[in-house]
Amino acid sequence: MTAAPETQEVFYLLDRSGQWQPLVWPLPEHRTGIQAGEWLHIDVLRNDDARALSGAEIWFGYGEGDEEMLAAGRAWPIYRFK
């Protein structure tokens, strides 16, 4: 008999330099001073192999800080890898 592999949730944050880092609390800001209606391009998978990301989600959020963002419901998944 073989046991099914256990799955574990692991959280990472894309830092200002474009590197993935283990999630820390409070969440550090990624960008500041973004105006309403302004477009922002963020390279999420620059030179990364997405094959290992099956089932992973990319989330986006904004606010005056991590607690305010979460309390106001301004964070949501924007992509899920198949």
HTML snippet that shows the backbone in 3Dmol.js (N, CA, C, O; Angstrom):
<script src="https://3Dmol.org/build/3Dmol-min.js"></script>
<div id="view" style="width:600px;height:400px;position:relative"></div>
<script>
const pdb = `
ATOM      1  N   MET A   1       0.840  -1.161   0.000  1.00  0.00           N
ATOM      2  CA  MET A   1       0.000   0.000   0.000  1.00  0.00           C
ATOM      3  C   MET A   1       0.898   1.240   0.000  1.00  0.00           C
ATOM      4  O   MET A   1       1.900   1.295   0.713  1.00  0.00           O
ATOM      5  N   THR A   2       0.523   2.225  -0.805  1.00  0.00           N
ATOM      6  CA  THR A   2       1.268   3.485  -0.814  1.00  0.00           C
ATOM      7  C   THR A   2       0.355   4.603  -0.349  1.00  0.00           C
ATOM      8  O   THR A   2      -0.840   4.605  -0.645  1.00  0.00           O
ATOM      9  N   ALA A   3       0.908   5.527   0.360  1.00  0.00           N
ATOM     10  CA  ALA A   3       0.130   6.662   0.861  1.00  0.00           C
ATOM     11  C   ALA A   3       0.135   7.776  -0.174  1.00  0.00           C
ATOM     12  O   ALA A   3       1.136   7.992  -0.858  1.00  0.00           O
ATOM     13  N   ALA A   4      -0.973   8.477  -0.287  1.00  0.00           N
ATOM     14  CA  ALA A   4      -1.050   9.627  -1.182  1.00  0.00           C
ATOM     15  C   ALA A   4      -0.163  10.732  -0.629  1.00  0.00           C
ATOM     16  O   ALA A   4      -0.089  10.924   0.585  1.00  0.00           O
ATOM     17  N   PRO A   5       0.509  11.457  -1.513  1.00  0.00           N
ATOM     18  CA  PRO A   5       1.364  12.552  -1.017  1.00  0.00           C
ATOM     19  C   PRO A   5       0.516  13.621  -0.347  1.00  0.00           C
ATOM     20  O   PRO A   5      -0.579  13.950  -0.805  1.00  0.00           O
ATOM     21  N   GLU A   6       1.040  14.148   0.733  1.00  0.00           N
ATOM     22  CA  GLU A   6       0.342  15.220   1.438  1.00  0.00           C
ATOM     23  C   GLU A   6       0.566  16.531   0.697  1.00  0.00           C
ATOM     24  O   GLU A   6       1.647  16.777   0.163  1.00  0.00           O
ATOM     25  N   THR A   7      -0.453  17.357   0.670  1.00  0.00           N
ATOM     26  CA  THR A   7      -0.293  18.683   0.077  1.00  0.00           C
ATOM     27  C   THR A   7      -0.196  19.694   1.205  1.00  0.00           C
ATOM     28  O   THR A   7      -0.841  19.558   2.244  1.00  0.00           O
ATOM     29  N   GLN A   8       0.603  20.684   0.983  1.00  0.00           N
ATOM     30  CA  GLN A   8       0.809  21.706   1.995  1.00  0.00           C
ATOM     31  C   GLN A   8       0.739  23.063   1.315  1.00  0.00           C
ATOM     32  O   GLN A   8       1.355  23.273   0.270  1.00  0.00           O
ATOM     33  N   GLU A   9      -0.006  23.976   1.904  1.00  0.00           N
ATOM     34  CA  GLU A   9      -0.071  25.314   1.352  1.00  0.00           C
ATOM     35  C   GLU A   9       1.202  26.060   1.697  1.00  0.00           C
ATOM     36  O   GLU A   9       1.631  26.086   2.850  1.00  0.00           O
ATOM     37  N   VAL A  10       1.797  26.663   0.689  1.00  0.00           N
ATOM     38  CA  VAL A  10       3.001  27.460   0.858  1.00  0.00           C
ATOM     39  C   VAL A  10       2.724  28.811   0.209  1.00  0.00           C
ATOM     40  O   VAL A  10       2.192  28.868  -0.900  1.00  0.00           O
ATOM     41  N   PHE A  11       3.073  29.880   0.877  1.00  0.00           N
ATOM     42  CA  PHE A  11       2.774  31.217   0.385  1.00  0.00           C
ATOM     43  C   PHE A  11       4.062  31.983   0.130  1.00  0.00           C
ATOM     44  O   PHE A  11       4.986  31.970   0.943  1.00  0.00           O
ATOM     45  N   TYR A  12       4.100  32.653  -1.022  1.00  0.00           N
ATOM     46  CA  TYR A  12       5.244  33.480  -1.398  1.00  0.00           C
ATOM     47  C   TYR A  12       4.751  34.857  -1.800  1.00  0.00           C
ATOM     48  O   TYR A  12       3.590  35.031  -2.173  1.00  0.00           O
ATOM     49  N   LEU A  13       5.636  35.822  -1.721  1.00  0.00           N
ATOM     50  CA  LEU A  13       5.335  37.195  -2.070  1.00  0.00           C
ATOM     51  C   LEU A  13       6.376  37.668  -3.076  1.00  0.00           C
ATOM     52  O   LEU A  13       7.572  37.443  -2.889  1.00  0.00           O
ATOM     53  N   LEU A  14       5.925  38.321  -4.141  1.00  0.00           N
ATOM     54  CA  LEU A  14       6.842  38.904  -5.123  1.00  0.00           C
ATOM     55  C   LEU A  14       7.336  40.226  -4.572  1.00  0.00           C
ATOM     56  O   LEU A  14       6.545  41.148  -4.372  1.00  0.00           O
ATOM     57  N   ASP A  15       8.641  40.332  -4.323  1.00  0.00           N
ATOM     58  CA  ASP A  15       9.166  41.557  -3.714  1.00  0.00           C
ATOM     59  C   ASP A  15       9.427  42.636  -4.769  1.00  0.00           C
ATOM     60  O   ASP A  15       9.251  42.404  -5.965  1.00  0.00           O
ATOM     61  N   ARG A  16       9.840  43.795  -4.317  1.00  0.00           N
ATOM     62  CA  ARG A  16      10.077  44.934  -5.217  1.00  0.00           C
ATOM     63  C   ARG A  16      11.119  44.638  -6.295  1.00  0.00           C
ATOM     64  O   ARG A  16      11.065  45.221  -7.378  1.00  0.00           O
ATOM     65  N   SER A  17      12.057  43.750  -6.017  1.00  0.00           N
ATOM     66  CA  SER A  17      13.109  43.443  -6.996  1.00  0.00           C
ATOM     67  C   SER A  17      12.682  42.351  -7.968  1.00  0.00           C
ATOM     68  O   SER A  17      13.459  41.967  -8.842  1.00  0.00           O
ATOM     69  N   GLY A  18      11.446  41.838  -7.828  1.00  0.00           N
ATOM     70  CA  GLY A  18      10.949  40.813  -8.740  1.00  0.00           C
ATOM     71  C   GLY A  18      11.314  39.397  -8.333  1.00  0.00           C
ATOM     72  O   GLY A  18      11.214  38.473  -9.140  1.00  0.00           O
ATOM     73  N   GLN A  19      11.740  39.216  -7.081  1.00  0.00           N
ATOM     74  CA  GLN A  19      12.105  37.893  -6.582  1.00  0.00           C
ATOM     75  C   GLN A  19      10.996  37.361  -5.680  1.00  0.00           C
ATOM     76  O   GLN A  19      10.374  38.116  -4.933  1.00  0.00           O
ATOM     77  N   TRP A  20      10.757  36.055  -5.758  1.00  0.00           N
ATOM     78  CA  TRP A  20       9.770  35.420  -4.888  1.00  0.00           C
ATOM     79  C   TRP A  20      10.403  35.125  -3.537  1.00  0.00           C
ATOM     80  O   TRP A  20      11.472  34.519  -3.469  1.00  0.00           O
ATOM     81  N   GLN A  21       9.750  35.551  -2.467  1.00  0.00           N
ATOM     82  CA  GLN A  21      10.229  35.365  -1.103  1.00  0.00           C
ATOM     83  C   GLN A  21       9.128  34.712  -0.277  1.00  0.00           C
ATOM     84  O   GLN A  21       7.948  34.923  -0.558  1.00  0.00           O
ATOM     85  N   PRO A  22       9.488  33.918   0.742  1.00  0.00           N
ATOM     86  CA  PRO A  22       8.455  33.376   1.631  1.00  0.00           C
ATOM     87  C   PRO A  22       7.637  34.520   2.233  1.00  0.00           C
ATOM     88  O   PRO A  22       8.176  35.577   2.559  1.00  0.00           O
ATOM     89  N   LEU A  23       6.354  34.297   2.372  1.00  0.00           N
ATOM     90  CA  LEU A  23       5.443  35.317   2.895  1.00  0.00           C
ATOM     91  C   LEU A  23       5.808  35.668   4.326  1.00  0.00           C
ATOM     92  O   LEU A  23       6.064  34.788   5.148  1.00  0.00           O
ATOM     93  N   VAL A  24       5.830  36.944   4.611  1.00  0.00           N
ATOM     94  CA  VAL A  24       6.073  37.453   5.971  1.00  0.00           C
ATOM     95  C   VAL A  24       4.925  38.378   6.334  1.00  0.00           C
ATOM     96  O   VAL A  24       4.213  38.889   5.470  1.00  0.00           O
ATOM     97  N   TRP A  25       4.767  38.576   7.625  1.00  0.00           N
ATOM     98  CA  TRP A  25       3.706  39.453   8.108  1.00  0.00           C
ATOM     99  C   TRP A  25       4.294  40.495   9.018  1.00  0.00           C
ATOM    100  O   TRP A  25       5.077  40.132   9.896  1.00  0.00           O
ATOM    101  N   PRO A  26       3.980  41.747   8.880  1.00  0.00           N
ATOM    102  CA  PRO A  26       3.043  42.325   7.937  1.00  0.00           C
ATOM    103  C   PRO A  26       3.592  42.274   6.506  1.00  0.00           C
ATOM    104  O   PRO A  26       4.803  42.227   6.290  1.00  0.00           O
ATOM    105  N   LEU A  27       2.668  42.286   5.534  1.00  0.00           N
ATOM    106  CA  LEU A  27       3.064  42.231   4.130  1.00  0.00           C
ATOM    107  C   LEU A  27       3.820  43.496   3.761  1.00  0.00           C
ATOM    108  O   LEU A  27       3.341  44.599   4.025  1.00  0.00           O
ATOM    109  N   PRO A  28       4.990  43.358   3.158  1.00  0.00           N
ATOM    110  CA  PRO A  28       5.689  44.560   2.685  1.00  0.00           C
ATOM    111  C   PRO A  28       4.993  45.084   1.427  1.00  0.00           C
ATOM    112  O   PRO A  28       4.425  44.308   0.657  1.00  0.00           O
ATOM    113  N   GLU A  29       5.039  46.373   1.228  1.00  0.00           N
ATOM    114  CA  GLU A  29       4.427  46.945   0.030  1.00  0.00           C
ATOM    115  C   GLU A  29       5.249  46.579  -1.207  1.00  0.00           C
ATOM    116  O   GLU A  29       6.474  46.467  -1.146  1.00  0.00           O
ATOM    117  N   HIS A  30       4.570  46.400  -2.298  1.00  0.00           N
ATOM    118  CA  HIS A  30       5.251  46.109  -3.561  1.00  0.00           C
ATOM    119  C   HIS A  30       5.446  47.385  -4.354  1.00  0.00           C
ATOM    120  O   HIS A  30       6.524  47.628  -4.898  1.00  0.00           O
ATOM    121  N   ARG A  31       4.422  48.187  -4.419  1.00  0.00           N
ATOM    122  CA  ARG A  31       4.470  49.478  -5.103  1.00  0.00           C
ATOM    123  C   ARG A  31       3.655  50.478  -4.289  1.00  0.00           C
ATOM    124  O   ARG A  31       2.719  50.101  -3.583  1.00  0.00           O
ATOM    125  N   THR A  32       4.017  51.753  -4.392  1.00  0.00           N
ATOM    126  CA  THR A  32       3.239  52.809  -3.751  1.00  0.00           C
ATOM    127  C   THR A  32       2.986  53.912  -4.768  1.00  0.00           C
ATOM    128  O   THR A  32       3.665  53.995  -5.792  1.00  0.00           O
ATOM    129  N   GLY A  33       2.012  54.748  -4.480  1.00  0.00           N
ATOM    130  CA  GLY A  33       1.749  55.912  -5.315  1.00  0.00           C
ATOM    131  C   GLY A  33       1.037  55.612  -6.620  1.00  0.00           C
ATOM    132  O   GLY A  33       1.043  56.451  -7.522  1.00  0.00           O
ATOM    133  N   ILE A  34       0.423  54.445  -6.752  1.00  0.00           N
ATOM    134  CA  ILE A  34      -0.311  54.111  -7.965  1.00  0.00           C
ATOM    135  C   ILE A  34      -1.627  54.883  -7.948  1.00  0.00           C
ATOM    136  O   ILE A  34      -2.368  54.829  -6.966  1.00  0.00           O
ATOM    137  N   GLN A  35      -1.913  55.589  -9.015  1.00  0.00           N
ATOM    138  CA  GLN A  35      -3.123  56.399  -9.114  1.00  0.00           C
ATOM    139  C   GLN A  35      -4.268  55.603  -9.734  1.00  0.00           C
ATOM    140  O   GLN A  35      -4.033  54.684 -10.518  1.00  0.00           O
ATOM    141  N   ALA A  36      -5.501  55.953  -9.385  1.00  0.00           N
ATOM    142  CA  ALA A  36      -6.682  55.302  -9.955  1.00  0.00           C
ATOM    143  C   ALA A  36      -6.626  55.402 -11.475  1.00  0.00           C
ATOM    144  O   ALA A  36      -6.366  56.473 -12.024  1.00  0.00           O
ATOM    145  N   GLY A  37      -6.869  54.294 -12.143  1.00  0.00           N
ATOM    146  CA  GLY A  37      -6.853  54.258 -13.600  1.00  0.00           C
ATOM    147  C   GLY A  37      -5.473  54.031 -14.197  1.00  0.00           C
ATOM    148  O   GLY A  37      -5.355  53.840 -15.407  1.00  0.00           O
ATOM    149  N   GLU A  38      -4.437  54.046 -13.386  1.00  0.00           N
ATOM    150  CA  GLU A  38      -3.074  53.835 -13.871  1.00  0.00           C
ATOM    151  C   GLU A  38      -2.817  52.345 -14.055  1.00  0.00           C
ATOM    152  O   GLU A  38      -3.206  51.538 -13.210  1.00  0.00           O
ATOM    153  N   TRP A  39      -2.172  51.980 -15.143  1.00  0.00           N
ATOM    154  CA  TRP A  39      -1.834  50.579 -15.411  1.00  0.00           C
ATOM    155  C   TRP A  39      -0.468  50.268 -14.828  1.00  0.00           C
ATOM    156  O   TRP A  39       0.435  51.104 -14.849  1.00  0.00           O
ATOM    157  N   LEU A  40      -0.329  49.066 -14.311  1.00  0.00           N
ATOM    158  CA  LEU A  40       0.931  48.629 -13.722  1.00  0.00           C
ATOM    159  C   LEU A  40       1.259  47.247 -14.263  1.00  0.00           C
ATOM    160  O   LEU A  40       0.460  46.321 -14.123  1.00  0.00           O
ATOM    161  N   HIS A  41       2.418  47.099 -14.875  1.00  0.00           N
ATOM    162  CA  HIS A  41       2.850  45.810 -15.412  1.00  0.00           C
ATOM    163  C   HIS A  41       3.825  45.168 -14.418  1.00  0.00           C
ATOM    164  O   HIS A  41       4.832  45.770 -14.047  1.00  0.00           O
ATOM    165  N   ILE A  42       3.516  43.961 -14.001  1.00  0.00           N
ATOM    166  CA  ILE A  42       4.387  43.221 -13.088  1.00  0.00           C
ATOM    167  C   ILE A  42       4.700  41.874 -13.715  1.00  0.00           C
ATOM    168  O   ILE A  42       3.786  41.096 -13.988  1.00  0.00           O
ATOM    169  N   ASP A  43       5.978  41.583 -13.948  1.00  0.00           N
ATOM    170  CA  ASP A  43       6.394  40.277 -14.465  1.00  0.00           C
ATOM    171  C   ASP A  43       6.342  39.265 -13.336  1.00  0.00           C
ATOM    172  O   ASP A  43       7.172  39.291 -12.426  1.00  0.00           O
ATOM    173  N   VAL A  44       5.369  38.380 -13.400  1.00  0.00           N
ATOM    174  CA  VAL A  44       5.186  37.409 -12.327  1.00  0.00           C
ATOM    175  C   VAL A  44       6.030  36.170 -12.556  1.00  0.00           C
ATOM    176  O   VAL A  44       6.577  35.613 -11.604  1.00  0.00           O
ATOM    177  N   LEU A  45       6.147  35.731 -13.791  1.00  0.00           N
ATOM    178  CA  LEU A  45       6.882  34.497 -14.095  1.00  0.00           C
ATOM    179  C   LEU A  45       8.065  34.750 -15.013  1.00  0.00           C
ATOM    180  O   LEU A  45       8.239  34.046 -16.007  1.00  0.00           O
ATOM    181  N   ARG A  46       8.846  35.705 -14.705  1.00  0.00           N
ATOM    182  CA  ARG A  46      10.033  35.993 -15.497  1.00  0.00           C
ATOM    183  C   ARG A  46      11.064  34.881 -15.287  1.00  0.00           C
ATOM    184  O   ARG A  46      11.596  34.718 -14.189  1.00  0.00           O
ATOM    185  N   ASN A  47      11.337  34.129 -16.337  1.00  0.00           N
ATOM    186  CA  ASN A  47      12.345  33.058 -16.327  1.00  0.00           C
ATOM    187  C   ASN A  47      12.036  31.939 -15.331  1.00  0.00           C
ATOM    188  O   ASN A  47      12.951  31.261 -14.863  1.00  0.00           O
ATOM    189  N   ASP A  48      10.785  31.744 -15.010  1.00  0.00           N
ATOM    190  CA  ASP A  48      10.397  30.667 -14.094  1.00  0.00           C
ATOM    191  C   ASP A  48       9.744  29.541 -14.880  1.00  0.00           C
ATOM    192  O   ASP A  48       9.114  29.779 -15.910  1.00  0.00           O
ATOM    193  N   ASP A  49       9.895  28.328 -14.398  1.00  0.00           N
ATOM    194  CA  ASP A  49       9.288  27.151 -15.021  1.00  0.00           C
ATOM    195  C   ASP A  49       7.926  26.923 -14.374  1.00  0.00           C
ATOM    196  O   ASP A  49       7.848  26.511 -13.217  1.00  0.00           O
ATOM    197  N   ALA A  50       6.859  27.187 -15.116  1.00  0.00           N
ATOM    198  CA  ALA A  50       5.507  27.107 -14.564  1.00  0.00           C
ATOM    199  C   ALA A  50       5.000  25.678 -14.427  1.00  0.00           C
ATOM    200  O   ALA A  50       3.935  25.469 -13.847  1.00  0.00           O
ATOM    201  N   ARG A  51       5.719  24.694 -14.937  1.00  0.00           N
ATOM    202  CA  ARG A  51       5.239  23.308 -14.853  1.00  0.00           C
ATOM    203  C   ARG A  51       5.096  22.830 -13.415  1.00  0.00           C
ATOM    204  O   ARG A  51       4.259  21.973 -13.133  1.00  0.00           O
ATOM    205  N   ALA A  52       5.886  23.360 -12.517  1.00  0.00           N
ATOM    206  CA  ALA A  52       5.831  22.936 -11.111  1.00  0.00           C
ATOM    207  C   ALA A  52       4.739  23.663 -10.330  1.00  0.00           C
ATOM    208  O   ALA A  52       4.577  23.424  -9.134  1.00  0.00           O
ATOM    209  N   LEU A  53       3.987  24.546 -10.988  1.00  0.00           N
ATOM    210  CA  LEU A  53       3.017  25.372 -10.282  1.00  0.00           C
ATOM    211  C   LEU A  53       1.581  24.883 -10.412  1.00  0.00           C
ATOM    212  O   LEU A  53       0.650  25.641 -10.140  1.00  0.00           O
ATOM    213  N   SER A  54       1.384  23.655 -10.816  1.00  0.00           N
ATOM    214  CA  SER A  54       0.034  23.123 -10.989  1.00  0.00           C
ATOM    215  C   SER A  54      -0.776  23.300  -9.705  1.00  0.00           C
ATOM    216  O   SER A  54      -0.356  22.865  -8.633  1.00  0.00           O
ATOM    217  N   GLY A  55      -1.936  23.941  -9.823  1.00  0.00           N
ATOM    218  CA  GLY A  55      -2.800  24.178  -8.678  1.00  0.00           C
ATOM    219  C   GLY A  55      -2.505  25.464  -7.924  1.00  0.00           C
ATOM    220  O   GLY A  55      -3.293  25.870  -7.070  1.00  0.00           O
ATOM    221  N   ALA A  56      -1.382  26.115  -8.223  1.00  0.00           N
ATOM    222  CA  ALA A  56      -1.018  27.360  -7.537  1.00  0.00           C
ATOM    223  C   ALA A  56      -1.902  28.506  -8.016  1.00  0.00           C
ATOM    224  O   ALA A  56      -2.417  28.479  -9.134  1.00  0.00           O
ATOM    225  N   GLU A  57      -2.072  29.501  -7.171  1.00  0.00           N
ATOM    226  CA  GLU A  57      -2.841  30.686  -7.511  1.00  0.00           C
ATOM    227  C   GLU A  57      -1.978  31.930  -7.360  1.00  0.00           C
ATOM    228  O   GLU A  57      -1.100  31.998  -6.500  1.00  0.00           O
ATOM    229  N   ILE A  58      -2.245  32.907  -8.212  1.00  0.00           N
ATOM    230  CA  ILE A  58      -1.637  34.224  -8.082  1.00  0.00           C
ATOM    231  C   ILE A  58      -2.729  35.164  -7.597  1.00  0.00           C
ATOM    232  O   ILE A  58      -3.814  35.222  -8.176  1.00  0.00           O
ATOM    233  N   TRP A  59      -2.438  35.895  -6.537  1.00  0.00           N
ATOM    234  CA  TRP A  59      -3.401  36.821  -5.943  1.00  0.00           C
ATOM    235  C   TRP A  59      -2.935  38.250  -6.148  1.00  0.00           C
ATOM    236  O   TRP A  59      -1.738  38.521  -6.243  1.00  0.00           O
ATOM    237  N   PHE A  60      -3.882  39.147  -6.213  1.00  0.00           N
ATOM    238  CA  PHE A  60      -3.617  40.589  -6.313  1.00  0.00           C
ATOM    239  C   PHE A  60      -4.409  41.285  -5.222  1.00  0.00           C
ATOM    240  O   PHE A  60      -5.525  40.878  -4.900  1.00  0.00           O
ATOM    241  N   GLY A  61      -3.837  42.329  -4.656  1.00  0.00           N
ATOM    242  CA  GLY A  61      -4.564  43.100  -3.661  1.00  0.00           C
ATOM    243  C   GLY A  61      -4.007  44.509  -3.581  1.00  0.00           C
ATOM    244  O   GLY A  61      -2.880  44.776  -3.995  1.00  0.00           O
ATOM    245  N   TYR A  62      -4.815  45.397  -3.043  1.00  0.00           N
ATOM    246  CA  TYR A  62      -4.365  46.773  -2.859  1.00  0.00           C
ATOM    247  C   TYR A  62      -5.024  47.354  -1.621  1.00  0.00           C
ATOM    248  O   TYR A  62      -6.089  46.905  -1.196  1.00  0.00           O
ATOM    249  N   GLY A  63      -4.379  48.353  -1.055  1.00  0.00           N
ATOM    250  CA  GLY A  63      -4.932  49.000   0.123  1.00  0.00           C
ATOM    251  C   GLY A  63      -3.886  49.827   0.831  1.00  0.00           C
ATOM    252  O   GLY A  63      -2.767  49.995   0.347  1.00  0.00           O
ATOM    253  N   GLU A  64      -4.265  50.340   1.983  1.00  0.00           N
ATOM    254  CA  GLU A  64      -3.371  51.185   2.768  1.00  0.00           C
ATOM    255  C   GLU A  64      -2.439  50.374   3.650  1.00  0.00           C
ATOM    256  O   GLU A  64      -1.578  50.940   4.324  1.00  0.00           O
ATOM    257  N   GLY A  65      -2.594  49.092   3.656  1.00  0.00           N
ATOM    258  CA  GLY A  65      -1.768  48.183   4.434  1.00  0.00           C
ATOM    259  C   GLY A  65      -2.388  46.807   4.349  1.00  0.00           C
ATOM    260  O   GLY A  65      -3.507  46.658   3.857  1.00  0.00           O
ATOM    261  N   ASP A  66      -1.674  45.798   4.825  1.00  0.00           N
ATOM    262  CA  ASP A  66      -2.176  44.430   4.691  1.00  0.00           C
ATOM    263  C   ASP A  66      -3.494  44.197   5.431  1.00  0.00           C
ATOM    264  O   ASP A  66      -4.414  43.605   4.868  1.00  0.00           O
ATOM    265  N   GLU A  67      -3.601  44.650   6.675  1.00  0.00           N
ATOM    266  CA  GLU A  67      -4.825  44.420   7.434  1.00  0.00           C
ATOM    267  C   GLU A  67      -6.010  45.165   6.828  1.00  0.00           C
ATOM    268  O   GLU A  67      -7.111  44.621   6.748  1.00  0.00           O
ATOM    269  N   GLU A  68      -5.788  46.406   6.403  1.00  0.00           N
ATOM    270  CA  GLU A  68      -6.864  47.195   5.800  1.00  0.00           C
ATOM    271  C   GLU A  68      -7.301  46.552   4.486  1.00  0.00           C
ATOM    272  O   GLU A  68      -8.498  46.462   4.214  1.00  0.00           O
ATOM    273  N   MET A  69      -6.349  46.105   3.669  1.00  0.00           N
ATOM    274  CA  MET A  69      -6.645  45.463   2.392  1.00  0.00           C
ATOM    275  C   MET A  69      -7.510  44.218   2.595  1.00  0.00           C
ATOM    276  O   MET A  69      -8.514  44.041   1.904  1.00  0.00           O
ATOM    277  N   LEU A  70      -7.127  43.364   3.532  1.00  0.00           N
ATOM    278  CA  LEU A  70      -7.868  42.130   3.777  1.00  0.00           C
ATOM    279  C   LEU A  70      -9.239  42.407   4.396  1.00  0.00           C
ATOM    280  O   LEU A  70     -10.229  41.785   4.010  1.00  0.00           O
ATOM    281  N   ALA A  71      -9.303  43.329   5.346  1.00  0.00           N
ATOM    282  CA  ALA A  71     -10.574  43.653   5.988  1.00  0.00           C
ATOM    283  C   ALA A  71     -11.567  44.249   4.994  1.00  0.00           C
ATOM    284  O   ALA A  71     -12.771  44.024   5.109  1.00  0.00           O
ATOM    285  N   ALA A  72     -11.068  45.005   4.024  1.00  0.00           N
ATOM    286  CA  ALA A  72     -11.930  45.648   3.034  1.00  0.00           C
ATOM    287  C   ALA A  72     -12.244  44.723   1.859  1.00  0.00           C
ATOM    288  O   ALA A  72     -13.010  45.090   0.969  1.00  0.00           O
ATOM    289  N   GLY A  73     -11.655  43.526   1.853  1.00  0.00           N
ATOM    290  CA  GLY A  73     -11.923  42.577   0.773  1.00  0.00           C
ATOM    291  C   GLY A  73     -11.295  42.978  -0.555  1.00  0.00           C
ATOM    292  O   GLY A  73     -11.851  42.695  -1.617  1.00  0.00           O
ATOM    293  N   ARG A  74     -10.137  43.637  -0.501  1.00  0.00           N
ATOM    294  CA  ARG A  74      -9.480  44.070  -1.730  1.00  0.00           C
ATOM    295  C   ARG A  74      -8.274  43.201  -2.072  1.00  0.00           C
ATOM    296  O   ARG A  74      -7.204  43.706  -2.412  1.00  0.00           O
ATOM    297  N   ALA A  75      -8.461  41.901  -1.979  1.00  0.00           N
ATOM    298  CA  ALA A  75      -7.452  40.923  -2.400  1.00  0.00           C
ATOM    299  C   ALA A  75      -8.206  39.737  -2.981  1.00  0.00           C
ATOM    300  O   ALA A  75      -9.169  39.265  -2.378  1.00  0.00           O
ATOM    301  N   TRP A  76      -7.790  39.254  -4.127  1.00  0.00           N
ATOM    302  CA  TRP A  76      -8.498  38.151  -4.771  1.00  0.00           C
ATOM    303  C   TRP A  76      -7.559  37.418  -5.722  1.00  0.00           C
ATOM    304  O   TRP A  76      -6.567  37.984  -6.182  1.00  0.00           O
ATOM    305  N   PRO A  77      -7.875  36.153  -6.017  1.00  0.00           N
ATOM    306  CA  PRO A  77      -7.053  35.388  -6.973  1.00  0.00           C
ATOM    307  C   PRO A  77      -7.298  35.891  -8.388  1.00  0.00           C
ATOM    308  O   PRO A  77      -8.438  36.145  -8.777  1.00  0.00           O
ATOM    309  N   ILE A  78      -6.217  36.033  -9.158  1.00  0.00           N
ATOM    310  CA  ILE A  78      -6.364  36.487 -10.544  1.00  0.00           C
ATOM    311  C   ILE A  78      -5.969  35.408 -11.550  1.00  0.00           C
ATOM    312  O   ILE A  78      -6.270  35.535 -12.737  1.00  0.00           O
ATOM    313  N   TYR A  79      -5.303  34.356 -11.098  1.00  0.00           N
ATOM    314  CA  TYR A  79      -4.914  33.280 -12.013  1.00  0.00           C
ATOM    315  C   TYR A  79      -4.673  31.999 -11.221  1.00  0.00           C
ATOM    316  O   TYR A  79      -4.112  32.026 -10.125  1.00  0.00           O
ATOM    317  N   ARG A  80      -5.105  30.879 -11.794  1.00  0.00           N
ATOM    318  CA  ARG A  80      -4.841  29.556 -11.197  1.00  0.00           C
ATOM    319  C   ARG A  80      -4.200  28.678 -12.259  1.00  0.00           C
ATOM    320  O   ARG A  80      -4.738  28.517 -13.355  1.00  0.00           O
ATOM    321  N   PHE A  81      -3.036  28.108 -11.923  1.00  0.00           N
ATOM    322  CA  PHE A  81      -2.331  27.227 -12.844  1.00  0.00           C
ATOM    323  C   PHE A  81      -3.015  25.877 -12.893  1.00  0.00           C
ATOM    324  O   PHE A  81      -3.391  25.331 -11.855  1.00  0.00           O
ATOM    325  N   LYS A  82      -3.179  25.335 -14.082  1.00  0.00           N
ATOM    326  CA  LYS A  82      -3.826  24.021 -14.250  1.00  0.00           C
ATOM    327  C   LYS A  82      -2.815  22.923 -14.192  1.00  0.00           C
ATOM    328  O   LYS A  82      -3.170  21.750 -14.314  1.00  0.00           O
TER     329      LYS A  82
END
`;
const viewer = $3Dmol.createViewer("view");
viewer.addModel(pdb, "pdb");
viewer.setStyle({}, {cartoon: {color: "spectrum"}});
viewer.zoomTo();
viewer.render();
</script>
